[in-house]
Amino acid sequence: MSAETPKRPPALRFGRDSRLAQSRDFARVRQQGERLALGCLIANWNKLPDGAKPKLGVVTSKKIGGAPERSRARRLLRESFRLHQHEFAQPVELVLVARNSIAGKNFADVEKDFLAALNKAKLLKN
């Protein structure tokens, strides 16, 4: 009986190196990348070279509601990305734009829309 070390699951972190922070990065992804609107979000993405780390930027407008509603929308979208960041077929820069319909949704609904959008865009592994 061999004493193999159990395989550790990938770290589900969402650190600074996984974020799009500068407006020029957001603009580049939105201008040069592809776009898909589905459910409570709009996904804009740009493929990165193999070996790169997926990156996420989130946009929430005042049309969603006040600051607490916008913050909640950002948290829900970031958490969906954090949990599924290792399921991308190829690394991408992803900008998610929250739509008005995200207000009042729970995490399961937002995650379902997130996964449906990425599956439709063929960004996830089988």
DSSP file (Angstrom, degrees, kcal/mol; ACC not computed):
  #  RESIDUE AA STRUCTURE BP1 BP2  ACC     N-H-->O    O-->H-N    N-H-->O    O-->H-N    TCO  KAPPA ALPHA  PHI   PSI    X-CA   Y-CA   Z-CA
    1    1 A M              0   0    0      0, 0.0     2,-0.2     0, 0.0     0, 0.0   0.000 360.0 360.0 360.0 117.6    0.0    0.0    0.0
    2    2 A S        -     0   0    0      1,-0.1     2,-1.3     2,-0.0     0, 0.0  -0.583 360.0-131.4 -86.6 146.1    1.7    3.2   -1.1
    3    3 A A        +     0   0    0     -2,-0.2     2,-0.3     2,-0.0    -1,-0.1  -0.643  35.4 177.9 -96.6  77.9    1.3    6.4    0.9
    4    4 A E        -     0   0    0     -2,-1.3     3,-0.0     1,-0.1    -2,-0.0  -0.586  31.2-119.1 -80.9 141.8    0.4    8.8   -1.7
    5    5 A T        -     0   0    0     -2,-0.3    -1,-0.1     1,-0.1     3,-0.1  -0.631  36.0-107.1 -78.3 137.1   -0.3   12.4   -0.6
    6    6 A P        -     0   0    0      0, 0.0     2,-0.4     0, 0.0    -1,-0.1  -0.340  35.8-106.3 -64.7 144.9   -3.9   13.4   -1.4
    7    7 A K        -     0   0    0      1,-0.1    -3,-0.0    -3,-0.0     0, 0.0  -0.587  33.9-134.6 -75.2 124.3   -4.2   15.8   -4.3
    8    8 A R        -     0   0    0     -2,-0.4     3,-0.1     1,-0.1    -1,-0.1  -0.579  18.4-117.5 -80.2 139.0   -5.0   19.3   -3.0
    9    9 A P        -     0   0    0      0, 0.0     3,-0.1     0, 0.0    -1,-0.1  -0.375  44.3 -86.4 -68.1 155.9   -7.8   21.2   -4.7
   10   10 A P        -     0   0    0      0, 0.0     2,-0.2     0, 0.0    76,-0.1  -0.308  51.5 -96.4 -63.7 148.0   -6.7   24.5   -6.4
   11   11 A A        -     0   0    0      1,-0.1     2,-0.7    -3,-0.1    -3,-0.0  -0.434  26.7-147.9 -66.1 133.7   -6.7   27.5   -4.1
   12   12 A L        +     0   0    0     -2,-0.2     2,-0.2    -3,-0.1    -1,-0.1  -0.438  45.6 143.6-100.5  58.2   -9.9   29.5   -4.5
   13   13 A R        -     0   0    0     -2,-0.7     2,-0.2    70,-0.0    -2,-0.0  -0.602  40.1-160.8 -96.9 157.6   -8.4   32.9   -3.8
   14   14 A F        +     0   0    0     -2,-0.2    68,-0.1    71,-0.0    -2,-0.0  -0.638  31.7 163.0-135.3  76.7   -9.2   36.2   -5.4
   15   15 A G    >   -     0   0    0     -2,-0.2     3,-1.7     1,-0.1     4,-0.1  -0.130  56.3 -85.3 -88.4-175.4   -6.2   38.4   -4.8
   16   16 A R  G >  S+     0   0    0      1,-0.3     3,-1.5     2,-0.2    -1,-0.1   0.815 124.4  62.1 -61.6 -32.1   -5.0   41.6   -6.3
   17   17 A D  G 3  S+     0   0    0      1,-0.3    -1,-0.3    38,-0.0    36,-0.1   0.597 100.6  55.5 -72.9  -8.0   -3.3   39.7   -9.2
   18   18 A S  G <  S+     0   0    0     -3,-1.7    38,-2.5    37,-0.1     2,-0.3   0.337  95.5  88.5-101.0   5.5   -6.7   38.4  -10.3
   19   19 A R  B <   -a   56   0A   0     -3,-1.5     2,-0.6    36,-0.2    38,-0.2  -0.805  68.7-138.2-110.5 145.3   -8.3   41.8  -10.6
   20   20 A L        +     0   0    0     36,-2.6    38,-0.3    -2,-0.3    -2,-0.0  -0.886  34.4 163.9 -89.8 126.1   -8.6   44.3  -13.4
   21   21 A A        +     0   0    0     -2,-0.6     2,-0.3    36,-0.1    -1,-0.1   0.719  41.6  75.4-118.6 -30.7   -8.0   47.6  -11.7
   22   22 A Q  S >> S-     0   0    0      1,-0.1     4,-1.7     4,-0.0     3,-0.9  -0.649  72.7-130.5 -96.3 145.5   -7.3   50.3  -14.3
   23   23 A S  H 3> S+     0   0    0     -2,-0.3     4,-2.6     1,-0.3     5,-0.2   0.804 107.7  60.6 -61.6 -29.1   -9.8   51.9  -16.6
   24   24 A R  H 3> S+     0   0    0      2,-0.2     4,-2.3     1,-0.2    -1,-0.3   0.852 103.3  51.5 -68.0 -31.4   -7.6   51.2  -19.6
   25   25 A D  H <> S+     0   0    0     -3,-0.9     4,-2.2     2,-0.2    -2,-0.2   0.924 111.2  47.0 -67.4 -44.0   -7.8   47.5  -18.9
   26   26 A F  H  X S+     0   0    0     -4,-1.7     4,-2.3     1,-0.2    -2,-0.2   0.930 113.7  48.7 -60.6 -45.8  -11.6   47.7  -18.7
   27   27 A A  H  X S+     0   0    0     -4,-2.6     4,-2.2     1,-0.2     5,-0.3   0.898 109.8  51.7 -63.9 -41.1  -11.8   49.7  -21.9
   28   28 A R  H  X>S+     0   0    0     -4,-2.3     4,-3.0     2,-0.2     5,-0.5   0.934 111.9  46.0 -61.7 -46.6   -9.4   47.3  -23.8
   29   29 A V  H  X5S+     0   0    0     -4,-2.2     4,-1.5     1,-0.2    -1,-0.2   0.903 115.1  47.0 -64.2 -40.6  -11.5   44.3  -22.9
   30   30 A R  H  <5S+     0   0    0     -4,-2.3    -1,-0.2    -5,-0.2    -2,-0.2   0.825 120.2  38.0 -73.1 -29.6  -14.8   46.0  -23.8
   31   31 A Q  H  <5S+     0   0    0     -4,-2.2    -2,-0.2    -5,-0.2    -3,-0.2   0.897 128.8  27.6 -86.4 -43.7  -13.5   47.3  -27.1
   32   32 A Q  H  <5S+     0   0    0     -4,-3.0    -3,-0.2    -5,-0.3    -2,-0.2   0.701 110.6  73.4 -94.0 -21.6  -11.3   44.4  -28.3
   33   33 A G  S  <<S-     0   0    0     -4,-1.5    13,-0.2    -5,-0.5     2,-0.2  -0.029  83.5 -92.5 -87.4-171.1  -13.0   41.4  -26.7
   34   34 A E  E     -B   45   0A   0     11,-2.6    11,-2.2    87,-0.0     2,-0.3  -0.600  34.7-147.9-100.3 164.3  -16.2   39.6  -27.2
   35   35 A R  E     +B   44   0A   0      9,-0.2     2,-0.3    -2,-0.2     9,-0.2  -0.984  17.0 174.8-139.7 143.7  -19.6   40.3  -25.5
   36   36 A L  E     -B   43   0A   0      7,-2.3     7,-3.3    -2,-0.3     2,-0.5  -0.954  13.6-157.2-149.0 128.5  -22.6   38.3  -24.3
   37   37 A A  E     +B   42   0A   0     -2,-0.3     2,-0.3     5,-0.3     5,-0.2  -0.926  26.9 153.6-107.5 127.1  -25.6   39.5  -22.4
   38   38 A L  E >   -B   41   0A   0      3,-2.4     3,-1.6    -2,-0.5     2,-0.1  -0.945  55.7 -35.2-154.9 129.0  -27.5   36.8  -20.4
   39   39 A G  T 3  S-     0   0    0     -2,-0.3    62,-0.2     1,-0.2    63,-0.1  -0.368 122.9 -12.0  64.1-128.0  -29.7   37.0  -17.3
   40   40 A C  T 3  S+     0   0    0     69,-0.2    59,-2.5    -2,-0.1     2,-0.3   0.227 126.1  53.0 -95.1  14.2  -28.6   39.6  -14.8
   41   41 A L  E <   -BC  38  98A   0     -3,-1.6    -3,-2.4    57,-0.2     2,-0.5  -0.973  61.7-141.0-147.3 160.9  -25.1   40.3  -16.3
   42   42 A I  E     -BC  37  97A   0     55,-2.2    55,-2.9    -2,-0.3     2,-0.5  -0.994  24.3-153.3-118.8 126.7  -23.2   41.2  -19.4
   43   43 A A  E     -BC  36  96A   0     -7,-3.3    -7,-2.3    -2,-0.5     2,-0.4  -0.891  13.3-178.7-106.3 127.5  -19.9   39.4  -19.9
   44   44 A N  E     +BC  35  95A   0     51,-2.5    51,-3.3    -2,-0.5     2,-0.3  -0.985  15.7 175.4-117.8 133.2  -17.1   40.9  -21.9
   45   45 A W  E     -BC  34  94A   0    -11,-2.2   -11,-2.6    -2,-0.4     2,-0.4  -0.979  25.1-166.0-144.2 155.8  -13.9   38.9  -22.3
   46   46 A N  E     - C   0  93A   0     47,-1.9    47,-2.9    -2,-0.3     2,-0.1  -0.995  31.9-120.2-136.1 127.3  -10.6   38.8  -24.0
   47   47 A K  E     - C   0  92A   0     -2,-0.4    45,-0.3    45,-0.2    -2,-0.0  -0.444  25.8-153.1 -73.0 144.0   -8.6   35.6  -24.2
   48   48 A L        -     0   0    0     43,-3.1     3,-0.1    -2,-0.1    -1,-0.0  -0.712  29.3 -86.5-109.1 162.3   -5.1   35.6  -22.6
   49   49 A P    >   -     0   0    0      0, 0.0     3,-1.8     0, 0.0    -1,-0.1  -0.309  58.3 -84.9 -65.2 154.2   -2.1   33.4  -23.5
   50   50 A D  T 3  S+     0   0    0      1,-0.2     3,-0.1    40,-0.1    40,-0.1  -0.272 116.0  33.9 -58.1 144.7   -1.8   30.0  -21.9
   51   51 A G  T 3  S+     0   0    0      1,-0.4    -1,-0.2    -3,-0.1     2,-0.1   0.206  91.4 117.9  92.6 -15.4   -0.2   30.0  -18.5
   52   52 A A    <   -     0   0    0     -3,-1.8    -1,-0.4    39,-0.1    -4,-0.1  -0.352  68.3-112.0 -78.0 165.9   -1.7   33.4  -17.6
   53   53 A K        -     0   0    0    -36,-0.1    -1,-0.1    -3,-0.1    32,-0.0  -0.819  31.9-107.3-100.3 137.2   -4.1   33.8  -14.7
   54   54 A P        -     0   0    0      0, 0.0     2,-0.3     0, 0.0    39,-0.2  -0.334  37.5-157.1 -61.2 144.2   -7.8   34.7  -15.3
   55   55 A K  E     - d   0  93A   0     37,-2.5    39,-2.8     2,-0.0     2,-0.4  -0.934   5.0-157.3-127.0 149.7   -8.6   38.2  -14.3
   56   56 A L  E     -ad  19  94A   0    -38,-2.5   -36,-2.6    -2,-0.3     2,-0.4  -0.975  11.2-179.4-130.9 139.4  -11.9   39.8  -13.4
   57   57 A G  E     - d   0  95A   0     37,-2.5    39,-2.9    -2,-0.4     2,-0.4  -0.989  14.3-155.4-130.0 143.8  -13.3   43.3  -13.4
   58   58 A V  E     - d   0  96A   0     -2,-0.4     2,-0.5   -38,-0.3    39,-0.2  -0.967   4.3-165.1-124.5 135.7  -16.9   44.2  -12.2
   59   59 A V  E     + d   0  97A   0     37,-2.9    39,-2.7    -2,-0.4     2,-0.4  -0.976   9.0 175.7-120.2 128.4  -18.9   47.2  -13.3
   60   60 A T        -     0   0    0     -2,-0.5     2,-0.2    37,-0.2    39,-0.1  -0.996  14.1-155.0-131.4 128.0  -22.1   48.3  -11.4
   61   61 A S    >   -     0   0    0     37,-0.4     3,-1.5    -2,-0.4     4,-0.4  -0.511  31.8-107.5 -98.2 168.6  -24.0   51.4  -12.3
   62   62 A K  T 3  S+     0   0    0      1,-0.3     3,-0.4     2,-0.2    -1,-0.1   0.616 109.6  79.5 -69.5 -11.2  -26.2   53.6  -10.2
   63   63 A K  T 3  S+     0   0    0      1,-0.2    -1,-0.3     3,-0.0     3,-0.1   0.757  85.0  62.1 -66.2 -22.8  -29.2   52.2  -12.1
   64   64 A I  S <  S-     0   0    0     -3,-1.5     2,-0.3     1,-0.3    -1,-0.2   0.868 118.1 -97.2 -70.8 -36.2  -29.0   49.1   -9.9
   65   65 A G        -     0   0    0     -4,-0.4    -1,-0.3    -3,-0.4     5,-0.0  -0.981  59.7 -22.9 150.9-160.8  -29.6   51.1   -6.8
   66   66 A G  S  > S-     0   0    0     -2,-0.3     4,-2.3    -3,-0.1     3,-0.3  -0.037  77.9 -79.9 -74.2-177.8  -27.8   52.7   -3.9
   67   67 A A  H  > S+     0   0    0      1,-0.2     4,-2.7     2,-0.2     5,-0.2   0.866 127.4  53.3 -55.8 -42.7  -24.3   51.9   -2.7
   68   68 A P  H  > S+     0   0    0      0, 0.0     4,-2.2     0, 0.0    -1,-0.2   0.908 111.0  46.7 -62.6 -39.1  -25.4   48.8   -0.6
   69   69 A E  H  > S+     0   0    0     -3,-0.3     4,-2.2     2,-0.2    -2,-0.2   0.907 113.8  48.0 -67.7 -41.3  -27.2   47.3   -3.6
   70   70 A R  H  X S+     0   0    0     -4,-2.3     4,-2.2     2,-0.2    -1,-0.2   0.904 111.9  49.9 -66.4 -40.1  -24.2   48.0   -5.9
   71   71 A S  H  X S+     0   0    0     -4,-2.7     4,-2.5    -5,-0.2    -2,-0.2   0.907 110.5  49.9 -64.5 -41.5  -21.7   46.5   -3.4
   72   72 A R  H  X S+     0   0    0     -4,-2.2     4,-2.6    -5,-0.2    -1,-0.2   0.915 109.2  51.6 -63.4 -42.3  -23.8   43.4   -3.0
   73   73 A A  H  X S+     0   0    0     -4,-2.2     4,-2.2     1,-0.2    -2,-0.2   0.922 111.0  48.2 -60.4 -44.3  -24.0   43.0   -6.8
   74   74 A R  H  X S+     0   0    0     -4,-2.2     4,-2.7     1,-0.2     5,-0.2   0.921 111.5  50.0 -62.2 -43.9  -20.2   43.3   -7.0
   75   75 A R  H  X S+     0   0    0     -4,-2.5     4,-2.4     1,-0.2    -2,-0.2   0.912 110.6  49.4 -61.9 -42.8  -19.7   40.8   -4.1
   76   76 A L  H  X S+     0   0    0     -4,-2.6     4,-1.9     2,-0.2    -1,-0.2   0.911 113.6  45.6 -64.0 -42.7  -22.0   38.2   -5.8
   77   77 A L  H  X S+     0   0    0     -4,-2.2     4,-2.0     2,-0.2    -2,-0.2   0.906 113.7  48.9 -68.5 -41.5  -20.3   38.5   -9.1
   78   78 A R  H  X S+     0   0    0     -4,-2.7     4,-2.8     1,-0.2    -2,-0.2   0.892 110.6  51.0 -65.1 -38.6  -16.8   38.3   -7.6
   79   79 A E  H  X S+     0   0    0     -4,-2.4     4,-2.2    -5,-0.2    -1,-0.2   0.892 107.7  52.5 -67.0 -39.1  -17.8   35.2   -5.5
   80   80 A S  H  X S+     0   0    0     -4,-1.9     4,-1.1     1,-0.2    -1,-0.2   0.929 113.3  44.6 -60.4 -44.5  -19.2   33.4   -8.6
   81   81 A F  H  X S+     0   0    0     -4,-2.0     4,-0.8     1,-0.2     3,-0.5   0.926 110.8  54.4 -64.3 -44.7  -15.8   34.1  -10.4
   82   82 A R  H >< S+     0   0    0     -4,-2.8     3,-0.6     1,-0.2     4,-0.2   0.899 109.6  46.6 -58.2 -43.7  -13.8   33.0   -7.3
   83   83 A L  H 3< S+     0   0    0     -4,-2.2    -1,-0.2     1,-0.2    -2,-0.2   0.758 123.4  33.0 -71.8 -24.5  -15.5   29.7   -7.0
   84   84 A H  H >< S+     0   0    0     -4,-1.1     3,-1.7    -3,-0.5    -1,-0.2   0.214  80.5 110.7-118.3  14.4  -15.2   28.8  -10.8
   85   85 A Q  G X< S+     0   0    0     -4,-0.8     3,-0.6    -3,-0.6    -1,-0.1   0.730  78.5  54.2 -66.0 -21.6  -11.9   30.5  -11.8
   86   86 A H  G 3  S+     0   0    0     -4,-0.2    -1,-0.3     1,-0.2    -2,-0.1   0.379  94.3  71.6 -92.1   4.7  -10.2   27.1  -12.3
   87   87 A E  G <   +     0   0    0     -3,-1.7    38,-2.9    37,-0.0    -1,-0.2   0.376  67.3 118.6-100.2   3.5  -12.9   25.9  -14.7
   88   88 A F  B <   -E  124   0B   0     -3,-0.6    36,-0.3    36,-0.2    35,-0.1  -0.488  60.1-144.6 -72.0 139.0  -11.9   28.1  -17.6
   89   89 A A  S    S+     0   0    0     34,-3.1    -1,-0.1     1,-0.2    35,-0.1   0.844  89.0   7.5 -69.2 -34.1  -10.8   26.3  -20.8
   90   90 A Q  S    S-     0   0    0     33,-0.6    -1,-0.2   -40,-0.1   -40,-0.1  -0.986  96.1 -91.2-144.8 146.6   -8.3   29.1  -21.4
   91   91 A P        -     0   0    0      0, 0.0   -43,-3.1     0, 0.0     2,-0.3  -0.326  51.8-178.7 -60.8 141.2   -7.3   32.1  -19.3
   92   92 A V  E     -C   47   0A   0    -45,-0.3   -37,-2.5   -40,-0.0     2,-0.6  -0.952  35.4-126.8-137.7 156.4   -9.4   35.2  -19.9
   93   93 A E  E     -Cd  46  55A   0    -47,-2.9   -47,-1.9    -2,-0.3     2,-0.5  -0.945  39.9-166.0 -95.9 124.6   -9.7   38.8  -18.9
   94   94 A L  E     -Cd  45  56A   0    -39,-2.8   -37,-2.5    -2,-0.6     2,-0.6  -0.959  17.9-170.7-123.2 126.1  -13.4   39.1  -17.9
   95   95 A V  E     -Cd  44  57A   0    -51,-3.3   -51,-2.5    -2,-0.5     2,-0.5  -0.970  11.3-163.3-113.8 118.6  -15.4   42.2  -17.3
   96   96 A L  E     -Cd  43  58A   0    -39,-2.9   -37,-2.9    -2,-0.6     2,-0.6  -0.889   2.1-161.5-103.6 127.4  -18.8   41.6  -15.8
   97   97 A V  E     -Cd  42  59A   0    -55,-2.9   -55,-2.2    -2,-0.5     2,-0.3  -0.940  17.3-135.2-108.5 120.0  -21.4   44.4  -16.0
   98   98 A A  E     -C   41   0A   0    -39,-2.7   -37,-0.4    -2,-0.6   -57,-0.2  -0.560  17.9-146.6 -75.7 134.1  -24.3   44.0  -13.6
   99   99 A R    >   -     0   0    0    -59,-2.5     3,-2.2    -2,-0.3     4,-0.3  -0.562  29.6-101.3 -95.0 165.1  -27.7   44.6  -15.1
  100  100 A N  G >  S+     0   0    0      1,-0.3     3,-1.6    -2,-0.2   -60,-0.1   0.805 116.7  68.8 -54.5 -31.7  -30.7   46.1  -13.2
  101  101 A S  G 3  S+     0   0    0      1,-0.3    -1,-0.3   -62,-0.2   -61,-0.1   0.573  80.6  76.4 -69.5  -7.5  -32.2   42.7  -12.7
  102  102 A I  G X   +     0   0    0     -3,-2.2     3,-2.0   -62,-0.2    -1,-0.3   0.748  68.8 106.2 -74.1 -21.6  -29.4   41.7  -10.3
  103  103 A A  T <  S+     0   0    0     -3,-1.6     3,-0.1    -4,-0.3   -33,-0.0  -0.386  91.1   8.8 -61.0 126.2  -31.0   43.7   -7.6
  104  104 A G  T 3  S+     0   0    0      1,-0.3    -1,-0.3    -2,-0.1     2,-0.2   0.371  95.9 131.6  86.3  -4.4  -32.7   41.4   -5.0
  105  105 A K    <   -     0   0    0     -3,-2.0    -1,-0.3     1,-0.1     2,-0.1  -0.502  51.5-130.6 -80.1 151.2  -31.3   38.2   -6.5
  106  106 A N     >  -     0   0    0     -2,-0.2     4,-1.9    -3,-0.1     3,-0.3  -0.435  30.4 -97.4 -92.1 174.5  -29.6   35.6   -4.2
  107  107 A F  H  > S+     0   0    0      1,-0.2     4,-3.0     2,-0.2     5,-0.3   0.882 120.2  56.8 -61.6 -40.7  -26.2   34.0   -4.8
  108  108 A A  H  > S+     0   0    0      1,-0.2     4,-2.1     2,-0.2    -1,-0.2   0.891 108.8  46.9 -60.3 -40.1  -27.6   30.9   -6.4
  109  109 A D  H  > S+     0   0    0     -3,-0.3     4,-2.1     2,-0.2    -1,-0.2   0.908 114.2  46.5 -68.5 -41.9  -29.5   32.9   -9.1
  110  110 A V  H  X S+     0   0    0     -4,-1.9     4,-2.5     2,-0.2    -2,-0.2   0.916 112.9  49.7 -66.5 -42.6  -26.4   35.0   -9.9
  111  111 A E  H  X S+     0   0    0     -4,-3.0     4,-2.8     2,-0.2     5,-0.2   0.893 109.0  53.0 -63.1 -39.6  -24.2   32.0  -10.0
  112  112 A K  H  X S+     0   0    0     -4,-2.1     4,-2.3    -5,-0.3    -1,-0.2   0.922 111.7  44.9 -62.0 -44.9  -26.6   30.2  -12.4
  113  113 A D  H  X S+     0   0    0     -4,-2.1     4,-2.4     2,-0.2    -2,-0.2   0.892 112.7  52.7 -65.0 -39.6  -26.6   33.2  -14.7
  114  114 A F  H  X S+     0   0    0     -4,-2.5     4,-2.2     2,-0.2    -2,-0.2   0.943 113.1  42.4 -60.4 -50.0  -22.8   33.5  -14.5
  115  115 A L  H  X S+     0   0    0     -4,-2.8     4,-2.5     1,-0.2     5,-0.2   0.878 113.0  53.0 -67.5 -37.9  -22.3   29.8  -15.4
  116  116 A A  H  X S+     0   0    0     -4,-2.3     4,-2.3    -5,-0.2    -1,-0.2   0.911 110.4  48.1 -63.3 -42.0  -24.9   29.9  -18.2
  117  117 A A  H  X S+     0   0    0     -4,-2.4     4,-1.8     2,-0.2    -2,-0.2   0.922 113.6  46.2 -64.8 -44.4  -23.2   32.9  -19.8
  118  118 A L  H  <>S+     0   0    0     -4,-2.2     5,-2.7     2,-0.2     6,-0.7   0.867 113.1  49.7 -69.2 -35.3  -19.8   31.3  -19.6
  119  119 A N  H ><5S+     0   0    0     -4,-2.5     3,-1.1     3,-0.2    -1,-0.2   0.913 110.4  49.7 -67.0 -41.9  -21.1   28.0  -21.0
  120  120 A K  H 3<5S+     0   0    0     -4,-2.3    -2,-0.2     1,-0.3    -1,-0.2   0.854 111.4  49.3 -64.8 -33.7  -22.9   29.8  -23.9
  121  121 A A  T 3<5S-     0   0    0     -4,-1.8    -1,-0.3    -5,-0.2    -2,-0.2   0.485 111.3-125.5 -82.0  -2.8  -19.6   31.7  -24.6
  122  122 A K  T < 5S+     0   0    0     -3,-1.1    -3,-0.2    -4,-0.3    -2,-0.1   0.877  71.3 129.7  59.0  40.9  -17.7   28.3  -24.5
  123  123 A L      < +     0   0    0     -5,-2.7   -34,-3.1    -6,-0.1   -33,-0.6   0.620  50.7  76.2 -96.3 -16.3  -15.3   29.7  -21.9
  124  124 A L  B    S-E   88   0B   0     -6,-0.7   -36,-0.2   -36,-0.3   -37,-0.0  -0.640  85.2-108.6 -97.4 153.5  -15.6   26.8  -19.5
  125  125 A K              0   0    0    -38,-2.9    -1,-0.1    -2,-0.2    -2,-0.1  -0.335 360.0 360.0 -66.6 160.1  -14.1   23.3  -19.7
  126  126 A N              0   0    0     -4,-0.1    -1,-0.1   -37,-0.0    -2,-0.0   0.532 360.0 360.0 -60.2 360.0  -16.7   20.5  -20.4
